[in-house]
Amino acid sequence: MTSDSTPSTERLKDLKAVVFDCDGVLTPGDLFYGPQGQRMLRFHARDGFGLAVLCRQGIAAGILSGRPTDIAEQRFRELGVSHFHGRCHDKYQGLLDMCTAMEISPTQCAFVGDDLPDLPAFTAAGMSIAVADATPEIQEAADWVLKTAGGFGAAREVAEGILKAHGHWQHWIQQHTGKQR
């Protein structure tokens, strides 16, 4: 897949939900551990804004990770993300279960990933999305390869693309600038 693989407006309009892997997608993939073993993750503010706007416009968002989601849940629950599944070792089934919880068909859901454990979720989702720095296998399997690396605004790029397709992005520009573009 090329880096100019943005899906059509029609295809993006069909999406009712987006599920994100955490490490390497919502974070740059760094794992920080303190002296007592406490974990810390780093998140990009623009990803947070994008996810908040996405949720406010009625597009469901979730996080599906092979690692615990407790830290991500603290960050993203306040933004409107309400579906979390951590320590998931079967991402195919995990995505199907999350779609059931969201009351949508998997064909109406996109999954954003970066590494080999995400491939099963790609086969379950209606649209597969790879961050710019994803492994070659993930990029090859993706319907959409982002221009942005994981943890550096990739979730914002997804949110903005979907919101533009749904006709909601302009509202947010006007709300924050008072100008019409």
Secondary structure, 3 states (H helix, E strand, C coil): CCCCCCCCHHHHHCCCEEEECCCCCCCCCCCEECCCCCEECCCCHHHHHHHHHHHHCCCEEEEECCCCCHHHHHHHHCCCCCEEECCCCCHHHHHHHHHHHHCCCHHHEEEEECCHHHHHHHHHCCEEEECCCCCHHHHHHCCEECCCCCCCCHHHHHHHHHHHHCCCHHHHHHHHHCCCC
